[in-house]
Amino acid sequence: MPELRQNIATKEWVILATERARRPEEFVQPQRPLTEDRPELEESCPFCPGNEEPELEVMRIPERGPWQLRVVHNKYPALQIEGERMRTFEGVHRQITGVGYHEVLVESPLHNTCPALESAIEVSLMLEAFKIRGREIAQDPRIEQIIYFKNHGDRAGTSLVHPHTQLIGLPIVPYSIRARTEEARRYFDDTGRCVLCHMLSDELQEYQRVVAKSKYFVAFIPYAALSPFHIWVLPRRHESSFLNASAHELADLGNLMRQVLRKLYVGLRDPDYNYVIRSAPLHDLGTEYLHWYVTIVPRVTRSAGFELGSGMFINVAWPEMSAAFLREVDEAA
Amino acid sequence: MPELRQNIATKEWVILATERARRPEEFVQPQRPLTEDRPELEESCPFCPGNEEPELEVMRIPERGPWQLRVVHNKYPALQIEGERMRTFEGVHRQITGVGYHEVLVESPLHNTCPALESAIEVSLMLEAFKIRGREIAQDPRIEQIIYFKNHGDRAGTSLVHPHTQLIGLPIVPYSIRARTEEARRYFDDTGRCVLCHMLSDELQEYQRVVAKSKYFVAFIPYAALSPFHIWVLPRRHESSFLNASAHELADLGNLMRQVLRKLYVGLRDPDYNYVIRSAPLHDLGTEYLHWYVTIVPRVTRSAGFELGSGMFINVAWPEMSAAFLREVDEAA
């Protein structure tokens, strides 16, 4: 019988379908070129060495010599850095000037790589660079929320294939983040606990949805995962902001994320995916009840009208089976 | 300069991007077969005449002779009709048995049609059939919310091309609908008005975002539209439930929806789209402050990691320009 499950932190419901359920192996992506099959250098790629636009550069590592990682301003930014944040609320029209940051982190000089193919140190370096940029942007009083995200592959919405990740610094707190914050606060008020700490201890005890774990982090498919192989990577230490993660933690996370993404790459044949670092609003840290984490969402199914109309999802992969499948994947392969 | 706009009813923010903005003409879909280019009858199509599975049939119009429209049980339903609705809330696990309805409305015996190509009467008949089914399902005390939706085309998540629409009757009220209901109630408490009535009167006065209107309905691109050509079709009469729409209203709506969908078909060359009828929860009608409507969302851009992480969207089409473009499209063409 199908089952509806609710995520206790986000309050979102999902339908776990039985009639249309698929086995984990059925999500292995069809034959098509893998990331590693691309050329190492692509002449027309704006992120490949030789095509750098120095006026867009924000930072590079190392500072001299050939770069390993660069952060650049998005050439077609969604928001504009210069300008005043001005609210105009007139009747039914609510508007704020589009000030903010839109930066691109070029993860590697190589055109044909991705976190699953990079070394753990490279993935950690990316996280460190995000922390540096995030801390800098957090100094700007106009900015209220930073979204860190990766689009890997066409179905995940990427337009350039060279490995990169992005951040957008927003002059507002998005409604869905406000709603999650309120739910977390209510849970804390009712129980005296952080809801994600509670969820994490439960997942570790049950273990059937855990994909991998490390000293400081645990990767699992949530009990009410919205889509197949939807993974949360939670820090074991309660902390609301990614920007307060320690260097040790980020080194450890880089290793674990690489491991998990490699399990997807090997086990599902380089599926398209998004990942997002979910961190507290900058001026509303919710220190006691918010808990930062990373969400990884493979794009192996499509959402349609039902999802649009309900905000719910129909998941055709049982979380417990998907996690067992991924645990077995030998990421060293 | 980019602009952030907030939808006063849903409280969702959208970024209207300037650097990456596109003119309406740039959304015209590339050359590919149109719906009307398909064969009228497809032997392998389970919805084509001759392939009916009588055991799945729920209703047909007319009842005798060749059918014009059929409602059938989804062969691979997301939810199961038989069974008790049972909640099991244990610690961090919240579960409800997956009871509910999942029906498919086959709009036409013709394989190569869609609302834009059908007659207004056919579209109205579809709405009437939904109302009949919705009223019947609403009698089942286990059901709390009905989602009516259409997936037109691959990017809108359809798996069968034969023109059809679906409904899912849920044993819960989805979180996002709860949230919208609360926002609407708060607006009513603060102002004494239905927020959508307010929005509608404003759109009619400004007129620049109106796409088309009829005696009982107005179709417009909301001020804070989340994506290009995102259209709301609102009844002028305040009413929270689609199931209370009159026969006159549904006849009028069928005509207007056909007109709007035809503008998209002609103007953007048969884009993929979803539409959804948004109606009040069955046991929480919010008679004073909820207002039913139809959302039409062409799938001409992709959502990616930013949308996943923020719940916000980046719209690359200015609502005022898109509406002006659609107003000009001659749907009789």
Interface residues (C-beta under 8 A of the other chain):
Chain A: M1 P2 E3 L4 R5 Q6 I8 T10 K11 E12 W13 I15 L16 A17 T18 E19 R20 Y76 P77 A78 L79 Q80 G83 G91 V92 H93 R94 Q95 I96 T97 G98 Q145 I147 Y148 F149 K150 N151 R155 A156 G157 T158 Q166 I168 L170 P171 I172 P174 Y175 S176 I177 A179 H198 M199 D202 Y223 A224 N274 Y275 V276 I277 R278 T295 V297 R302 S303 A304 G305 F306 L308 G309 S310 G311 M312 I314
Chain B: M1 P2 E3 L4 R5 Q6 I8 T10 K11 E12 W13 I15 L16 A17 T18 E19 R20 Y76 P77 A78 L79 Q80 G83 G91 V92 H93 R94 Q95 I96 T97 G98 Q145 I147 Y148 F149 K150 N151 R155 A156 G157 T158 Q166 I168 L170 P171 I172 P174 Y175 S176 I177 A179 H198 M199 D202 Y223 A224 N274 Y275 V276 I277 R278 T295 V297 R302 S303 A304 G305 F306 L308 G309 S310 G311 M312 I314
